[in-house]
Every structure is written in C-alpha cells, then in structure tokens.
C-alpha cells in the first residue's frame, strides 16, 4: 500500500514537530471502499466515484489525544480502522497530498489549541495555511514522504 508521512512545525512557547503518517488505500469500485457507505452518504455528496483514495491513520496518538473528539477522523463501521474524515471524492495522489497537508496542519492546531480547525478553515487551503502560519505559528515544513510500495 502507498503511504504518506509529513512533519508539521509548531512554534509556540517552544518549537515542536509533529509527525503524521497515513496509508493510502485506492478504491477502484464502491465495493473496495474501507469506510462505511453511511459515512459518505450522510456527510458528503454520496458515494464517491471511483477511482477514489482513502487515508487510513496509523498513529494511536491521534485517537488517544485529549482533544480527540475535535479531531476529524472516522472509525470505519466495516473494519474498526481509523480514517481522515473527507466525505468527497479524492481522485488523485495530488489531491491526497493537498488534503493530507490541510488535515495535518489543522489537526496540529486542534492538538495545540484545543479547538476545531474548522473554526478557521473556510474551504480555501492556501488562505488556511497562511493563517495557520502567520496567526498560530503552525506550518507545513515541506518535509513530505510519499512511499508508493509499502
């Protein structure tokens, strides 16, 4: 399975780096989806067209974090695995990277400030990342690793 990992820098009282990891699953048909169909139907525009990518979280500190109720992840009813909440189609690896950057920066905000990053994110990734860097000292370091053969 392809995987993606990234480092986010938080320069609060002291500089801290957060490492996030995810496995990328590719669904070629609706039967290949690992997140339950209800997730897509209730939270998005319906079942995504395939080919579609799902991002499985592999780091327990996300769902065990004290602010985990504010972190945007979903436990699949089908298999109990945890995935980044994104109920729309993710059609390319380029989109995977954009969504992963936004989610990791937003999750760092939630983990360090105890607030849902949706309070700041207004469906514009570039503006969101600029606000996170300038106002909250949280930034994507450019250090991303995409492994296609895991």
N, CA, C and O of each residue as an XYZ file, in Angstrom:
600
protein
N       0.839     -1.190      0.000
C       0.000      0.000      0.000
C       0.885      1.255      0.000
O       1.896      1.307      0.700
N       0.506      2.241     -0.772
C       1.215      3.515     -0.690
C       0.982      4.159      0.681
O      -0.050      3.942      1.316
N       1.948      4.944      1.118
C       1.847      5.632      2.400
C       2.344      7.059      2.247
O       3.075      7.386      1.312
N       1.933      7.897      3.182
C       2.338      9.292      3.174
C       2.673      9.682      4.614
O       1.985      9.277      5.551
N       3.728     10.466      4.778
C       4.055     10.993      6.102
C       4.541     12.427      5.938
O       5.049     12.813      4.885
N       4.376     13.195      6.989
C       4.663     14.611      6.920
C       5.009     15.156      8.302
O       4.512     14.668      9.317
N       5.872     16.176      8.327
C       6.227     16.856      9.564
C       5.592     18.245      9.552
O       5.688     18.979      8.568
N       4.943     18.592     10.664
C       4.356     19.925     10.841
C       5.111     20.603     11.985
O       5.333     19.995     13.032
N       5.502     21.858     11.782
C       6.229     22.600     12.808
C       5.272     23.522     13.548
O       4.497     24.254     12.933
N       5.334     23.478     14.866
C       4.561     24.377     15.718
C       5.558     25.167     16.548
O       6.316     24.590     17.327
N       5.561     26.472     16.387
C       6.496     27.327     17.101
C       5.723     28.134     18.135
O       5.502     29.333     17.963
N       5.314     27.466     19.213
C       4.594     28.116     20.303
C       5.606     28.606     21.321
O       6.535     29.335     20.976
N       5.432     28.213     22.564
C       6.403     28.577     23.599
C       7.764     27.970     23.280
O       8.801     28.526     23.642
N       7.753     26.853     22.616
C       8.970     26.202     22.149
C       8.622     25.512     20.836
O       7.469     25.160     20.586
N       9.627     25.328     20.015
C       9.364     24.690     18.734
C       9.125     23.200     18.933
O       9.847     22.536     19.675
N       8.122     22.697     18.273
C       7.790     21.283     18.362
C       7.419     20.800     16.970
O       6.800     21.525     16.191
N       7.802     19.578     16.672
C       7.461     18.983     15.388
C       6.499     17.822     15.613
O       6.680     17.018     16.528
N       5.495     17.745     14.782
C       4.518     16.660     14.816
C       4.703     15.829     13.548
O       4.747     16.373     12.444
N       4.809     14.526     13.708
C       4.911     13.629     12.567
C       3.586     12.910     12.394
O       3.061     12.324     13.341
N       3.048     12.956     11.191
C       1.795     12.290     10.874
C       2.046     11.241      9.796
O       2.825     11.463      8.869
N       1.383     10.105      9.929
C       1.516      9.019      8.966
C       0.134      8.531      8.543
O      -0.815      8.535      9.327
N       0.049      8.117      7.299
C      -1.204      7.586      6.789
C      -0.905      6.583      5.680
O       0.068      6.722      4.940
N      -1.753      5.583      5.584
C      -1.691      4.636      4.475
C      -2.774      5.032      3.479
O      -3.912      5.309      3.859
N      -2.412      5.055      2.215
C      -3.347      5.438      1.159
C      -3.957      4.175      0.563
O      -3.246      3.302      0.065
N      -5.272      4.093      0.619
C      -5.988      2.971      0.026
C      -6.723      3.473     -1.216
O      -7.363      4.524     -1.184
N      -6.630      2.728     -2.292
C      -7.290      3.106     -3.532
C      -8.471      2.172     -3.796
O      -8.314      0.953     -3.872
N      -9.645      2.766     -3.932
C     -10.855      2.005     -4.251
C     -11.113      2.140     -5.751
O     -11.285      3.243     -6.270
N     -11.134      1.017     -6.423
C     -11.420      1.010     -7.861
C     -12.924      0.887     -8.124
O     -13.407      1.160     -9.224
N     -13.661      0.462     -7.061
C     -15.125      0.369     -7.159
C     -15.704      0.611     -5.765
O     -14.972      0.599     -4.776
N     -17.001      0.827     -5.689
C     -17.654      1.077     -4.396
C     -17.435     -0.087     -3.436
O     -17.384      0.117     -2.223
N     -17.307     -1.291     -3.955
C     -17.063     -2.456     -3.113
C     -15.693     -2.465     -2.470
O     -15.457     -3.222     -1.528
N     -14.783     -1.635     -2.964
C     -13.429     -1.552     -2.408
C     -13.312     -0.524     -1.282
O     -12.273     -0.458     -0.626
N     -14.346      0.275     -1.043
C     -14.282      1.312     -0.014
C     -14.091      0.680      1.361
O     -14.747     -0.309      1.687
N     -13.202      1.242      2.160
C     -12.954      0.742      3.511
C     -13.755      1.497      4.557
O     -14.036      0.966      5.631
N     -14.123      2.730      4.249
C     -15.040      3.468      5.116
C     -16.458      3.042      4.771
O     -16.772      2.768      3.612
N     -17.305      2.990      5.780
C     -18.683      2.563      5.554
C     -19.420      3.538      4.640
O     -19.167      4.742      4.666
N     -20.322      3.010      3.845
C     -21.092      3.813      2.891
C     -21.880      4.927      3.584
O     -22.033      6.012      3.023
N     -22.384      4.670      4.804
C     -23.131      5.694      5.543
C     -22.315      6.970      5.727
O     -22.861      8.072      5.673
N     -21.018      6.823      5.944
C     -20.156      7.996      6.118
C     -20.266      8.910      4.905
O     -20.462     10.116      5.054
N     -20.144      8.357      3.725
C     -20.188      9.161      2.504
C     -21.582      9.710      2.237
O     -21.731     10.862      1.829
N     -22.583      8.905      2.461
C     -23.967      9.320      2.182
C     -24.431     10.406      3.157
O     -25.089     11.361      2.742
N     -24.098     10.274      4.446
C     -24.557     11.230      5.455
C     -23.721     12.498      5.515
O     -24.228     13.540      5.931
N     -22.453     12.443      5.113
C     -21.553     13.585      5.288
C     -21.093     14.245      3.998
O     -20.493     15.319      4.034
N     -21.359     13.633      2.883
C     -20.876     14.184      1.622
C     -21.944     14.146      0.555
O     -23.135     14.051      0.852
N     -21.511     14.221     -0.690
C     -22.476     14.222     -1.789
C     -22.968     12.824     -2.182
O     -23.675     12.679     -3.180
N     -22.610     11.817     -1.425
C     -22.975     10.434     -1.748
C     -21.721      9.608     -1.931
O     -20.616     10.076     -1.659
N     -21.890      8.383     -2.390
C     -20.728      7.524     -2.617
C     -19.822      8.167     -3.662
O     -20.295      8.634     -4.698
N     -18.512      8.188     -3.384
C     -17.613      8.805     -4.367
C     -17.474      7.938     -5.611
O     -17.529      6.710     -5.549
N     -17.294      8.612     -6.742
C     -16.964      7.887     -7.962
C     -15.586      7.275     -7.771
O     -14.753      7.827     -7.053
N     -15.352      6.171     -8.392
C     -14.046      5.547     -8.279
C     -13.311      5.766     -9.590
O     -13.913      5.746    -10.664
N     -12.096      5.962     -9.499
C     -11.096      5.672     -8.514
C     -11.113      6.750     -7.432
O     -11.204      7.946     -7.712
N     -11.023      6.280     -6.176
C     -11.101      7.147     -5.002
C     -10.052      6.673     -3.994
O      -9.795      5.476     -3.861
N      -9.449      7.637     -3.285
C      -8.419      7.314     -2.299
C      -8.940      7.604     -0.890
O      -9.583      8.627     -0.654
N      -8.656      6.698      0.033
C      -8.970      6.892      1.452
C      -7.664      6.901      2.220
O      -6.734      6.162      1.897
N      -7.601      7.755      3.252
C      -6.382      7.920      4.040
C      -6.577      7.302      5.420
O      -7.287      7.853      6.262
N      -5.945      6.158      5.643
C      -6.041      5.467      6.927
C      -4.974      5.997      7.876
O      -3.800      6.092      7.518
N      -5.392      6.339      9.081
C      -4.459      6.806     10.108
C      -3.811      5.611     10.795
O      -4.454      4.591     11.040
N      -2.530      5.759     11.100
C      -1.793      4.647     11.699
C      -1.180      5.013     13.044
O      -0.436      4.218     13.620
N      -1.477      6.185     13.544
C      -0.835      6.677     14.760
C      -1.851      6.805     15.890
O      -2.729      7.666     15.840
N      -1.738      5.957     16.903
C      -2.691      5.949     18.021
C      -2.793      7.275     18.754
O      -3.834      7.567     19.344
N      -1.744      8.085     18.733
C      -1.809      9.338     19.498
C      -2.890     10.272     18.976
O      -3.313     11.183     19.688
N      -3.346     10.062     17.739
C      -4.437     10.880     17.202
C      -5.726     10.567     17.942
O      -6.347     11.468     18.506
N      -6.139      9.310     17.949
C      -7.431      8.978     18.565
C      -7.336      8.818     20.066
O      -8.364      8.676     20.728
N      -6.136      8.838     20.628
C      -5.978      8.821     22.077
C      -5.653     10.203     22.641
O      -5.477     10.351     23.850
N      -5.573     11.202     21.785
C      -5.231     12.560     22.223
C      -6.372     13.129     23.070
O      -7.537     12.785     22.871
N      -6.027     13.993     24.004
C      -7.061     14.548     24.899
C      -8.118     15.351     24.145
O      -9.243     15.485     24.626
N      -7.782     15.881     22.987
C      -8.761     16.619     22.191
C      -9.305     15.782     21.032
O      -9.806     16.333     20.052
N      -9.208     14.456     21.139
C      -9.640     13.600     20.021
C     -11.086     13.818     19.569
O     -11.375     13.601     18.393
N     -12.009     14.238     20.444
C     -13.371     14.473     19.919
C     -13.426     15.609     18.887
O     -14.371     15.689     18.103
N     -12.418     16.482     18.889
C     -12.387     17.602     17.946
C     -11.591     17.291     16.682
O     -11.611     18.070     15.729
N     -10.893     16.158     16.668
C     -10.053     15.803     15.525
C     -10.911     15.086     14.487
O     -11.706     14.206     14.819
N     -10.739     15.473     13.239
C     -11.573     14.962     12.155
C     -11.052     13.621     11.627
O     -10.304     13.554     10.652
N     -11.483     12.559     12.315
C     -11.225     11.214     11.827
C     -12.479     10.389     12.043
O     -13.352     10.756     12.830
N     -12.560      9.288     11.348
C     -13.747      8.424     11.420
C     -13.281      6.989     11.603
O     -12.377      6.522     10.910
N     -13.910      6.296     12.542
C     -13.676      4.867     12.693
C     -14.665      4.146     11.795
O     -15.877      4.329     11.914
N     -14.143      3.329     10.898
C     -14.998      2.618      9.957
C     -15.849      1.581     10.677
O     -15.350      0.808     11.494
N     -17.133      1.578     10.362
C     -18.036      0.559     10.908
C     -17.761     -0.808     10.282
O     -18.159     -1.836     10.828
N     -17.087     -0.816      9.149
C     -16.810     -2.066      8.447
C     -15.643     -2.849      9.049
O     -15.657     -4.080      9.064
N     -14.624     -2.120      9.552
C     -13.401     -2.801      9.947
C     -12.736     -2.244     11.210
O     -11.725     -2.783     11.660
N     -13.295     -1.168     11.788
C     -12.744     -0.587     13.007
C     -11.488      0.244     12.811
O     -10.917      0.740     13.782
N     -11.048      0.403     11.564
C      -9.851      1.203     11.294
C     -10.219      2.683     11.229
O     -11.375      3.038     11.002
N      -9.218      3.539     11.432
C      -9.454      4.981     11.522
C      -8.972      5.676     10.252
O      -7.901      5.379      9.723
N      -9.796      6.608      9.782
C      -9.528      7.299      8.526
C      -9.717      8.802      8.688
O     -10.510      9.254      9.514
N      -8.983      9.566      7.893
C      -9.198     11.007      7.834
C     -10.601     11.247      7.304
O     -11.017     10.631      6.323
N     -11.329     12.145      7.956
C     -12.685     12.495      7.526
C     -12.597     13.358      6.275
O     -12.201     14.522      6.333
N     -12.965     12.784      5.171
C     -13.098     13.541      3.930
C     -14.138     12.821      3.096
O     -13.814     11.851      2.411
N     -15.400     13.283      3.139
C     -16.504     12.531      2.542
C     -16.709     12.743      1.044
O     -17.677     12.232      0.481
N     -15.819     13.482      0.393
C     -15.926     13.691     -1.051
C     -14.849     12.884     -1.772
O     -13.929     12.351     -1.151
N     -14.980     12.808     -3.065
C     -14.032     12.030     -3.860
C     -12.629     12.619     -3.783
O     -12.451     13.833     -3.880
N     -11.639     11.755     -3.607
C     -10.222     12.110     -3.687
C      -9.704     11.327     -4.887
O      -9.443     10.128     -4.791
N      -9.557     12.007     -6.007
C      -9.355     11.297     -7.268
C      -7.895     11.083     -7.660
O      -7.613     10.278     -8.547
N      -6.964     11.786     -7.020
C      -5.565     11.677     -7.447
C      -4.624     11.757     -6.253
O      -5.007     12.192     -5.167
N      -3.396     11.331     -6.474
C      -2.381     11.444     -5.425
C      -2.104     12.924     -5.140
O      -1.812     13.280     -3.999
N      -2.189     13.776     -6.136
C      -2.035     15.226     -5.920
C      -3.084     15.721     -4.927
O      -2.765     16.510     -4.037
N      -4.332     15.269     -5.067
C      -5.391     15.644     -4.125
C      -5.141     15.040     -2.739
O      -5.411     15.680     -1.723
N      -4.625     13.808     -2.700
C      -4.273     13.177     -1.426
C      -3.305     14.071     -0.663
O      -3.488     14.316      0.529
N      -2.278     14.554     -1.347
C      -1.249     15.386     -0.703
C      -1.863     16.689     -0.197
O      -1.586     17.096      0.931
N      -2.696     17.355     -1.012
C      -3.336     18.605     -0.585
C      -4.212     18.387      0.652
O      -4.170     19.173      1.599
N      -4.995     17.325      0.631
C      -5.887     17.042      1.761
C      -5.082     16.674      2.998
O      -5.414     17.101      4.104
N      -4.027     15.886      2.821
C      -3.198     15.489      3.958
C      -2.494     16.698      4.576
O      -2.412     16.796      5.800
N      -1.993     17.607      3.762
C      -1.362     18.828      4.287
C      -2.381     19.620      5.107
O      -2.102     20.010      6.240
N      -3.556     19.854      4.534
C      -4.589     20.629      5.233
C      -4.991     19.946      6.533
O      -5.087     20.600      7.571
N      -5.226     18.638      6.489
C      -5.658     17.896      7.678
C      -4.572     17.892      8.759
O      -4.885     18.059      9.938
N      -3.310     17.705      8.382
C      -2.248     17.650      9.391
C      -2.010     19.013     10.036
O      -1.810     19.099     11.248
N      -2.029     20.063      9.244
C      -1.885     21.414      9.817
C      -3.079     21.701     10.728
O      -2.905     22.203     11.839
N      -4.287     21.387     10.264
C      -5.490     21.604     11.079
C      -5.483     20.775     12.351
O      -5.871     21.263     13.412
N      -5.048     19.535     12.256
C      -5.004     18.665     13.429
C      -3.953     19.139     14.418
O      -4.154     19.028     15.628
N      -2.843     19.662     13.932
C      -1.843     20.249     14.832
C      -2.456     21.423     15.580
O      -2.225     21.581     16.779
N      -3.237     22.251     14.886
C      -3.938     23.357     15.537
C      -4.857     22.829     16.641
O      -4.845     23.341     17.760
N      -5.644     21.816     16.323
C      -6.557     21.245     17.315
C      -5.799     20.683     18.506
O      -6.199     20.894     19.651
N      -4.712     19.970     18.249
C      -3.947     19.335     19.324
C      -3.230     20.352     20.209
O      -3.006     20.090     21.391
N      -2.870     21.500     19.658
C      -2.134     22.501     20.443
C      -3.026     23.594     21.028
O      -2.638     24.262     21.986
N      -4.225     23.781     20.454
C      -5.111     24.857     20.907
C      -6.449     24.377     21.468
O      -7.201     25.167     22.038
N      -6.747     23.096     21.312
C      -7.996     22.557     21.852
C      -9.238     23.074     21.157
O     -10.314     23.135     21.753
N      -9.087     23.450     19.883
C     -10.213     23.978     19.107
C     -10.294     23.254     17.774
O      -9.281     22.819     17.227
N     -11.501     23.132     17.261
C     -11.725     22.510     15.960
C     -11.158     23.427     14.868
O     -11.485     24.612     14.820
N     -10.308     22.875     13.994
C      -9.720     23.717     12.951
C     -10.745     24.224     11.948
O     -10.453     25.149     11.190
N     -11.948     23.637     11.926
C     -12.997     24.123     11.033
C     -13.448     25.539     11.404
O     -14.069     26.227     10.593
N     -13.134     25.972     12.632
C     -13.426     27.362     13.020
C     -12.637     28.348     12.155
O     -13.071     29.480     11.944
N     -11.484     27.913     11.659
C     -10.586     28.780     10.897
C     -10.634     28.464      9.402
O     -10.537     29.368      8.573
N     -10.782     27.189      9.059
C     -10.759     26.757      7.661
C     -12.061     27.141      6.963
O     -13.151     26.810      7.429
N     -11.932     27.834      5.857
C     -13.122     28.291      5.109
C     -13.071     27.818      3.660
O     -13.303     28.601      2.739
N     -12.766     26.531      3.460
C     -12.732     25.911      2.132
C     -11.734     26.543      1.174
O     -11.938     26.515     -0.040
N     -10.658     27.114      1.705
C      -9.590     27.670      0.877
C      -8.267     27.262      1.517
O      -7.829     27.863      2.498
N      -7.640     26.239      0.954
C      -6.429     25.673      1.546
C      -5.312     26.707      1.666
O      -4.670     26.796      2.713
N      -5.071     27.480      0.630
C      -3.959     28.426      0.661
C      -4.136     29.468      1.756
O      -3.196     29.765      2.493
N      -5.347     30.026      1.862
C      -5.616     31.010      2.914
C      -5.499     30.369      4.291
O      -4.929     30.961      5.206
N      -6.036     29.164      4.441
C      -5.958     28.436      5.712
C      -4.510     28.230      6.137
O      -4.160     28.494      7.287
N      -3.670     27.767      5.229
C      -2.266     27.517      5.575
C      -1.544     28.818      5.928
O      -0.689     28.837      6.814
N      -1.887     29.896      5.239
C      -1.287     31.206      5.536
C      -1.700     31.678      6.937
O      -0.864     32.149      7.708
N      -2.985     31.549      7.258
C      -3.485     31.941      8.586
C      -2.838     31.090      9.671
O      -2.441     31.611     10.713
N      -2.728     29.788      9.436
C      -2.112     28.898     10.432
C      -0.665     29.301     10.701
O      -0.217     29.284     11.847
N       0.064     29.663      9.647
C       1.465     30.053      9.802
C       1.591     31.420     10.477
O       2.360     31.576     11.426
N       0.843     32.401      9.993
C       1.001     33.779     10.481
C       0.378     34.008     11.853
O       0.962     34.697     12.689
N      -0.798     33.440     12.092
C      -1.506     33.709     13.338
C      -1.197     32.699     14.441
O      -1.175     33.048     15.622
N      -0.955     31.426     14.047
C      -0.805     30.370     15.050
C       0.561     29.689     15.031
O       0.789     28.750     15.794
N       1.467     30.143     14.178
C       2.829     29.587     14.079
C       2.840     28.092     13.812
O       3.676     27.365     14.349
N       1.912     27.636     12.984
C       1.850     26.225     12.589
C       2.055     26.186     11.082
O       1.348     26.849     10.323
N       3.045     25.389     10.665
C       3.291     25.341      9.238
C       3.748     23.968      8.773
O       4.403     23.213      9.492
N       3.373     23.691      7.549
C       3.852     22.519      6.838
C       5.284     22.814      6.452
O       5.555     23.837      5.823
N       6.203     21.941      6.815
C       7.624     22.216      6.620
C       8.121     21.910      5.222
O       9.266     22.218      4.892
N       7.278     21.310      4.396
C       7.734     20.897      3.081
C       8.375     19.519      3.124
O       8.817     18.994      2.102
N       8.419     18.942      4.310
C       9.035     17.637      4.514
C       7.956     16.564      4.412
O       7.368     16.166      5.418
N       7.705     16.104      3.201
C       6.680     15.095      2.983
C       7.333     13.878      2.334
O       8.199     14.003      1.467
N       6.908     12.725      2.764
C       7.435     11.476      2.197
C       6.272     10.666      1.656
O       5.337     10.341      2.389
N       6.331     10.345      0.393
C       5.313      9.532     -0.237
C       5.971      8.235     -0.673
O       6.845      8.226     -1.540
N       5.543      7.147     -0.066
C       6.081      5.821     -0.388
C       5.035      5.070     -1.178
O       3.925      4.855     -0.692
N       5.370      4.671     -2.377
C       4.387      4.011     -3.225
C       4.347      2.499     -3.014
O       3.362      1.858     -3.380
N       5.378      1.925     -2.442
C       5.413      0.471     -2.223
C       5.716      0.172     -0.775
O       6.876      0.017     -0.392
N       4.668      0.090      0.034
C       4.835     -0.203      1.455
C       4.481     -1.648      1.697
O       4.549     -2.119      2.833
